Amino acid sequence: MKTVIANWKSNPNTTREAEKLAGAVEKSAAANNKTKVVVAPPFVYLPTVGQRLRRAVLGAQNVYWNEGGAYTGEVNLAQLKNLGVKSVIIGHSERREYFKETDEQINRKVLSALRFGLEAILCVGNKEKMANPAGFVNKQLMADLKGLSAKDGPLKLVVAYEPIWAIGTGDADDPLSAAQVSAKIKEQVQKINGASKVRVLYGGSVNGVNAGAFLERDEIDGVLVGGSSLSAKEFEKIIKTANNFG
């Protein structure tokens, strides 16, 4: 089963729009039940979107590692779980770049989310095009998954490979290159936590036209979608494409 994740980022601007988009995604998810669909709206829409989802899974775009306390502006693990959130995106490139999140902070979030029972969707990726992106990504994985081992048992861990230069540019990565990096990611996670067969997704300018080129690769288990997830019709195309490879 392939996975398709909608990252709405800081969109849309009204509850009504969020409700309408969530309804359309749920309809597509129900009609294409060989695909796992995750919707990650802004925090303010989690209750509204969650009420519209049955087949699709509710996700969050970020989390703080503590369960509560004096942390103004943060949303914690228990709060997310209470709202029905099953998955949380951690370490997205925009969090790393604009909000200066470090690998140490991301590591704390990943460990806390996994040990709290949430699915952690860890984002990794190189900023510039390079000859050996797998080498760069492996260093990120070592830092972001520090402290995990086979003793932790099977993990609810997903890794999203997102070459930063491809995000929002319309210039997606080469599917073969993305597949090769995905295979290396799986090898690296096996070394860190031998009990887990991690799922690896591709993200970076995914749309209804190019999604199939990534989803047809056995090494790639799904896609993380940004801008195209804000169009019900475009996102439905991606879900239908993923369903063909279920």
N, C-alpha and C positions, 0 to 999 in steps of 0.2 A: 504494500500500500504506500503510495506517494503522499507526501505532506505538502500542503500549500498554506502559507501563513500571510495574512494581511496585516501589514504594519501601517496604520493610518497616520502615524506621527502626530503632529499637532493639527489634525483635521477631523471632521469638518467644524464649522463655527456654531452650529445650532444642534440642539437635541433632536429636533424634528429630522434634520438631515441624517444624523447618526442612526436614528431609528429606522428610517427608510432604507439606508444602505445595509444595515444589519439584516433587515428582513429579506432583502434581495440575495445576500450572501447565504443566509440560512436556506432559502429556496434552492439555490444552486447546489449547496452541500447535500441536501436531502435527495436531490435528483441524481447526484453522482456519488453514491455511497461507497465506492471503492477508494475514495480519496479522503484523507484526514484534512479537515479545514480548520484553521485557527484564526480567530479575529482578535487583534490587539489594538483597541481604541485608546484614546487618551483616558487618563484616570477618571475624569469627570463623567464619562459616558459608560463606565463599566456596569453600573446597575441597569441602565436603560438597554444597552446592547445585550447584556446577559439574559434579560427577560425575553429577548427575541430569538435566542439561540437554543436549539435542541440537538440537532445533528452536529452542527459546528461547535467548536470548543472556544471558550473565552480565555483570552490571554491578556497579559499586561506588558507595557513597554519598558518597565523598569521596576526596581524594588530596593528598599533599604534592608540591610542585613539583620538589624535588630528587630525583635518582635514588638517593641513599643518603647516609650520613653520621651525625653525632652529633645526631640529632633524635628524642629519646626520645618514644615514644608515637605517632609518625607512620608512615604506610604510603606507600611511594613508588611511582612509576610502573612501575619495572622489576618490583617485587614483584607488582603487580596483573597486569601483562601475563604474567608467569610462571605465574600461576594461571588464565589463560585469560580474564581480564576484557577485554571489548571496548569497554565504555561506562562513563563515570563521571559521576555527578551532581556539579555544581559550583555553589556559591553558593545552595544552598537557603535559604529564609527562616529556617529554624531555625538554620542555621549562622551566618547574618548576625546574628540577634537574640541567641541564647543564647551563642554562642561569639565574638561580636563580630568576625566576619570582615569585612574592609574590601574595597572595590572593588579596591584595589591588590593585595591578597592573592588575590582571586578572579581578577583579570586574570593574575597569574603562573601560577595553576593552569590556567586555560584555555589560555594560550599553550603551557605545557609539555606538557599532555595532547595537544593537537593536533599539536604537533611531534614527539611521541613515537609518534604513530599511533593514539591512542585516540580514540574518539568522545566529545566533550565535550558534556554536556547542561547547558547554562547556564540556571539559574533566575533569573527576574526577576519583579518584581511590586510593586504599590503596597500600602502598609500599610492605608490607609484608602480608603473609597469616594471617588472624585473624578470631576469632570466630564470631565477629559482625562487618563485613565491612560496613554495612548500617549506623551504628552509626558514624563511621569515615567520611563516604561520606556525611552524613547530615551536619556535621560541615563545610565541604568544601562548600557545597551548601549555607549555611547560610552566609558564608563570601563572596563567589563569586557572589551571587545574592543580596547582601546588597543594599538597596535603591529601590528595586522593590516592587510593591504592586499591589493589584487588580485595583488601580486607573490607572495603566499603560495600562490596557486592554489586549487583547490577544497578546501574544508575539511570534515572530519568533525564538523560543528557542528550541534547541535540546540538550539533555545531553547524552554524551558518557561515559558509565561506563567502565573504563579500569583499572583493577587491575594491578598495575605496575609490579608485579612479573611475570605476564603472558606475557608481551610484549616482542616479539622477542625471546622467550625461547622455543617455540614449545609446551609449557605446558599450554594449555588454561584452563580457569576456568571451574568449573562444571556448566553446563547449568541451573540446578535447582537453584544453589546458585546465579548465575548471574540474573536469573529471579526474585528471591526474593529481591535482592538489587534494581533491576529496578522498582519493584512495590513500594518499599519504597521511591525511588527518586520521583516517580510520586506523592505520597502522600505529600512529603515535598514541592515540587514546588506548589502544590495546596494550601498549607498553606501560602506560600509566595505570590503567585499571583493566586488568585482563578479564574481568567478569562481564564487561559491557561491550556490546556490538553497537557502537554509536551510529546514529543516523546523521548524515551530512547533507545540508541543503546548499543551494547556490542562491545568491542575491546580488543584484546590481543591474538595473535597467531591464528587468524581466517584464515582458509584455505578452499579449496574446499571440503575437507572430513568432517570437523566438523561444517561447517557453518549451516547446516540444523538443528542440535541439538539446536542451539540458535534461529534461525529464526522461528522454529515451536512454540516457546513459545509466547503466547499472550502478555506477559508483555514486551517482547523485540521487538522493532519496526524496528530493522535493525542492521547492523554491520559496524564498522569502521575498515578498513583493511589497514595494513601497507605493510609488505614484499610481501604478496601474490598479492597485486595490481600491482606489477611490472612485473608480468607474465600475458600476455594477456589471455592465455588459463586457467590459474588458476582463474583469476578474472572473466572470463566468466562463469566458473562453479558456482561461488558464486552468480553472478547475476541471472543465470538460477534457482538456488535453491531458491533465494528470490522470484522470480517470481511465484513459485509454491504456495507461501503463500500470494500472493497479493489479 
